[in-house]
Amino acid sequence: MTVYSKEEWNGPDLRARWPNISWSEASCSETKTCLLDPNFIDLIQRLRTELGFPLNFSSMYRSEVHPVEAVKIRRGKLTGSHALGCAVDIVIHSSHARRLLALALQEEAITGVGLSQTGAKARRFIHLDGMSEKHCIERGVQVDWNNRLWTY
């Protein structure tokens, strides 16, 4: 994982590497910090490029003090894939969601997929993550696809 500053993210090197991912999308909404796996973000950028349409990222990195992660800690659990810097939630629905899902399932580096495709279209999303086998085992998560593909 790599820590990124806002200045570095908005600099020419990373803007060229990840032109379709903004600092506000990548950083924690609670702390404005950013710790991400650059290989995972390269994959997300590649998916975005292949799809050819914009992706609305609602959550990437979440620090341990982010309310969603803090609840996990209070319940005695380890943080999730967002806190590990290898997850993204993408607000998406209908045919765009199907196209994203079809591409993502072909990627070996995508090890977790969560689908929320009911209710208001503006709240539908797909979660993608690249948790390693080690991180899955630490969290008591089975590594096979019977347990790494879920709905909300």
N, C-alpha and C positions, 0 to 999 in steps of 0.2 A: 504494500500500500504506500501511496505517496501523499504527503500533505501539500496542498496547493494554496497559495495566497490569491486574493482577488486580483492583485496586480499581475502576478504570473499568469493566471488564467486568461486575463484579457490582453496579455502580451502577444506579439506576433507569432511566436512558435506554437503556442497552444491554440490560438485562434485558427491557425492554418491546420493544425492536427484535428481539432474538434470544432469545425465552423458552425455546427448546428446545435451546440449545447452551450447555454449561457451560464454564467456564474450563479445567477439566482436559481437556476434549475439544479445545478450540481451541488451547491453548498447546503449545509443544514439550515433550515428556516429558523431554528431556535438560536443557534450560536454563530451563524455565518462562517463556520469553519468548513473545511473540505478535505476529506481523506478518502481517496479513491484508488482502486486498482486500475492503472492506466491501460492494461491489456483489455480489461472488461469494457472500459469506455471506448477504446478503439473498436471493439466489436459492436457496441451500440451505435457508434457513428457510422460504421460500415453498413449496418442494417438500415439506418436512416437513409443513407446514400442509395442503397439498392432499392428501397421502397419508392423513392422519388417524391415523397410528400412529407410535409412537416410532421414532427412528433411533439406532442405536448408532455413534457416530463414534469410530473407533479411531485416526485420525490426521488432523490438519489441518495446522497450521504445524509445520515441522521446520527448525530452524536448521542452519547449515552444520556445526556440531559434532555434530549428531545422527548416530549410527552409519550410518544408511542414506545420508545425504547426504555424510558424511565419506568413505565408500568411493568415491563418484563422484568426489570431488575428488582422492583419492589415485590414481585411475585416469586423471587428466588430463581429466575431463569436467566440464561445468557441473552445478550442482545442478538438481534437478527442480522440478516444479510446486509441491510442498509448501513448498519453501524460498522460492518466489515468493509464497506466501500465497494461492494460488488453486487449492487442491486439497483433497479430502477422501476418506478411505477410510471406507466404511460397512459394518459387519458386518451382513450381510443374506443371506437365502437364500429359496428356494422362491417362493411366490406374491408375497411382499412384494418380493423382488428383481425379479421380472418387472414389477411395477407401478412400482417406482422407475425401472427401465431405460426403460420405455415413456414415462414423464413426462420423464426427463432427455434422451432423444433428440429431444424436441420443442423443446428450449431452444437457441436459437442461441448463447447464452453458454457452453454446455457444449461445449468443443472437444476433450475427450479422455475416453474411457471405457475403463476396464480391468475385466475380469471375472475373478473367481476364484470358481468355483461348484462345485468338486469337493472331495472330502475331508470332514473333519468339519464339520458345520454351523456350529459355533462359530467356525471359521476362514475361512468363506466371506465374501467382501466384493465390493463394487463401488467402484472408484475413479472419481471425477468430477473433472475439472479445467477451468479456464477460461483456459488459457495463451493469450496473445495471439499473433498471427502473428509478431511480432517475436521473442518468446521462443522460439517453435518454431524459427524460422530460425537463431537464435543457437545452438541446441542440435542443429542438424542434423536436426530432425524435420520431416517433410513435413506440410503443413497439411491435406491432403485426408483424407477419412474412411477411405481405404484404409490409412492409417498412424496414425490417431488413435482407432481402435477395436481393442482387443487383448485377449488372454487371458493369464493367468499360468499 
